[in-house]
Amino acid sequence: MQWTDEGIVIGVRRHGEASAILELMTREHGRHVGMVRGGFGTRMKPVLQTGNSVSATWRARLEDHMGNYTVEPLRQRASDYFGAPHAIYGVSHLAALMRLLPERDPHEGLFNEFEAILDGLEDAAWAAPQVARFEMQLLSELGFGLDLEECAATGATEELIYVSPKSGRAVSREAGAPYADRMFKLPPFLTDPSRAPSGRDLDDGFKLTGFFLARHVLEPRGMQLADERMHFLAALARALPNVA
């Protein structure tokens, strides 16, 4: 068995003296693990950093074996993030999200979004809403997409400003008014990429996506929202003091 694909490093751990177990999010083969001989050596270690893009050839005798990777660098982004704390935590958070996907299950659309965010992650104002929308897209890819097209109570498509924590469906201003204190706010930027977040929009957006990630994806696995996400949001608050 053999294939070659583009991949983004989402995890690496030492194996033996100098080898590495490498976890990639690949464009056509999904989340995939393999061993890199000499992966912790001086030549390969800088390449196998979270967020870097590589060209990877995977080989194994049988398809269900872990197999071995041969990798070559394509884009080494990791060093670009050193001057931006939100980017350092952001790449770790995004990689942790990708590790929630089933192994060897292709998600090319999600891969493309992941790559695009990594390329612009240093720009906090641009990256923040992208990451929130990415969390929402991940929910959809895992089968837990939010229904934000029309009001759950009336079918209205205007003034959808709430989301029900029970159903994950949008609720209009009028229908949700009596229950506003029990609803999540739906900031416009989550559903309209042309809208920039303002005021407390980012906080409202991440509260919404975090709640449903925890409920549907993490808690059933005995997990909780990772510290990287908390640190990423705190770093964003420092980088964007006027968008709280």
C-alpha positions in Angstrom: 0.0 0.0 0.0 1.3 3.5 -0.9 0.0 7.0 -1.5 1.3 10.5 -1.6 -0.7 13.5 -0.3 -0.3 17.0 1.1 -0.7 17.1 4.9 -0.6 19.5 7.8 1.1 18.4 11.0 -1.5 18.1 13.9 0.5 16.0 16.3 3.9 14.3 16.8 5.4 12.2 19.6 8.7 10.5 20.1 9.1 6.9 19.2 12.2 5.2 20.4 15.5 7.1 20.3 15.0 9.4 17.3 11.9 8.3 15.4 8.5 10.0 15.6 4.8 9.0 15.4 3.4 11.7 13.1 -0.2 12.6 12.9 -1.3 14.5 9.7 -4.5 16.0 8.5 -4.2 15.2 4.8 -6.2 16.6 1.9 -7.4 13.3 0.4 -6.8 10.7 3.1 -8.1 12.5 6.2 -6.5 12.3 9.6 -3.7 9.8 9.3 -0.9 8.5 11.5 2.5 7.0 10.5 6.0 6.6 11.7 8.9 8.9 10.5 12.3 7.3 11.0 14.6 10.0 12.3 11.7 12.3 12.9 13.3 13.7 16.1 16.7 14.2 14.4 18.1 17.6 13.7 17.0 17.7 10.1 13.4 16.6 10.5 12.4 18.0 13.9 11.9 21.6 12.6 9.8 20.2 9.8 7.5 18.2 12.0 6.1 21.1 14.0 2.3 21.6 14.5 0.9 23.7 11.7 3.6 23.0 9.1 2.5 21.7 5.6 4.4 18.7 4.2 4.3 16.4 1.2 3.9 12.9 2.7 4.3 9.5 1.2 2.8 6.7 3.3 3.7 3.1 2.9 2.5 0.0 4.6 2.2 -3.7 3.8 -1.5 -3.7 4.7 -4.0 -0.9 4.7 -4.8 -1.2 8.4 -1.2 -1.0 9.5 0.2 2.2 11.0 2.8 2.4 8.2 5.7 4.7 7.6 5.9 8.3 6.3 8.5 9.9 4.1 8.0 13.6 4.3 9.3 16.8 2.6 8.5 20.3 3.8 6.1 22.5 1.8 5.4 25.4 4.2 7.0 25.8 7.6 4.6 28.2 9.3 5.3 27.3 12.9 8.2 29.8 13.3 6.0 32.6 12.0 3.8 32.4 15.1 6.4 33.0 17.7 5.7 36.7 18.0 1.9 36.3 18.4 0.6 34.5 21.5 -2.9 34.1 20.0 -1.3 32.3 17.0 0.8 30.0 19.1 -2.3 28.9 21.1 -4.5 29.1 18.0 -2.5 26.5 16.0 -2.6 24.1 19.0 -6.3 24.6 19.4 -7.0 24.0 15.7 -4.9 20.9 15.7 -6.8 19.6 18.7 -10.0 20.2 16.8 -8.8 18.2 13.8 -7.8 15.3 16.0 -11.5 14.9 16.9 -12.2 13.8 13.3 -12.4 10.0 12.6 -9.1 8.6 11.4 -8.7 8.1 7.7 -12.0 9.9 6.9 -11.5 12.6 4.2 -12.8 16.1 4.9 -11.3 18.1 2.0 -13.5 21.2 2.6 -12.4 21.3 6.3 -8.8 20.8 5.3 -8.9 23.8 2.9 -10.4 26.0 5.7 -7.8 24.7 8.2 -5.0 25.6 5.7 -6.4 29.0 5.0 -6.7 29.9 8.6 -3.2 28.8 9.3 -1.9 31.0 6.5 -3.6 34.1 8.1 -3.4 33.2 11.8 -1.0 36.0 12.7 -3.7 38.6 11.9 -5.9 38.4 15.1 -8.7 40.5 13.7 -9.1 38.3 10.6 -8.4 35.0 12.3 -10.8 35.3 15.3 -14.1 35.1 13.4 -12.6 32.4 11.0 -11.8 30.1 14.0 -15.3 30.6 15.4 -16.9 29.7 12.0 -14.4 26.8 11.7 -15.7 25.4 15.0 -19.2 25.6 13.6 -18.1 23.9 10.4 -16.5 21.1 12.4 -19.7 20.5 14.2 -21.5 20.1 10.9 -18.8 17.7 9.5 -19.2 15.5 12.6 -23.0 15.4 12.1 -24.0 18.0 14.7 -24.6 21.0 12.5 -26.6 23.9 13.9 -29.8 24.9 12.0 -29.5 28.7 11.6 -31.6 29.2 8.4 -35.0 29.9 10.0 -36.7 30.4 13.3 -37.4 27.1 15.1 -40.7 28.5 16.4 -42.2 30.5 13.5 -40.2 29.7 10.4 -39.2 33.3 10.0 -35.9 34.0 8.3 -35.4 37.6 9.5 -33.9 38.9 12.8 -32.5 35.5 13.8 -30.6 36.7 16.9 -30.8 33.7 19.3 -30.0 30.0 19.3 -31.8 27.4 21.4 -29.5 25.4 23.6 -31.9 22.5 23.4 -32.3 22.2 19.7 -29.4 24.0 18.2 -31.8 26.0 16.0 -32.1 29.7 15.4 -34.9 31.7 17.1 -36.1 35.1 15.9 -36.1 38.2 18.1 -39.8 38.2 18.6 -40.2 34.5 19.3 -37.2 34.4 21.6 -37.9 37.6 23.6 -39.7 35.8 26.5 -36.8 33.3 26.8 -33.8 35.6 26.0 -32.0 34.8 29.3 -32.0 31.1 28.4 -30.8 31.5 24.8 -27.5 31.9 23.2 -27.0 35.0 21.2 -26.4 34.5 17.5 -23.8 37.1 16.3 -24.2 38.0 12.6 -20.6 37.1 11.7 -21.2 33.4 12.3 -23.6 33.1 9.4 -22.4 36.0 7.2 -18.7 36.0 6.4 -19.0 39.6 5.1 -19.9 40.8 8.6 -17.1 41.7 11.0 -17.6 41.0 14.7 -18.2 44.0 16.9 -18.9 44.6 20.6 -19.3 41.2 22.3 -19.9 39.3 19.1 -16.7 37.2 19.4 -17.5 36.3 23.0 -21.0 35.3 22.1 -19.9 33.3 19.1 -17.3 31.3 20.9 -19.7 30.7 23.8 -22.2 29.2 21.3 -19.8 27.0 19.5 -18.0 25.9 22.7 -21.3 24.8 24.2 -22.2 22.6 21.4 -18.7 21.2 20.9 -18.7 20.2 24.6 -22.2 18.7 24.5 -22.1 16.8 21.3 -18.4 16.0 20.6 -16.3 16.2 23.8 -18.5 15.0 26.7 -19.6 11.8 25.0 -15.8 11.0 24.8 -15.2 11.9 28.4 -13.4 15.1 27.3 -13.8 18.8 27.9 -12.8 21.9 26.1 -9.0 22.0 25.9 -6.8 24.5 27.7 -5.4 25.6 24.3 -8.9 27.1 23.5 -9.1 29.0 26.7 -5.5 30.4 26.2 -6.3 31.2 22.6 -9.4 33.2 23.6 -7.5 35.0 26.4 -4.7 35.9 23.9 -7.4 37.2 21.5 -8.9 39.4 24.2 -5.4 41.0 24.7 -4.8 41.4 21.0 -8.2 42.8 20.2 -9.1 44.9 23.3 -11.9 46.8 21.4 -13.7 43.6 20.3 -14.5 41.9 23.6 
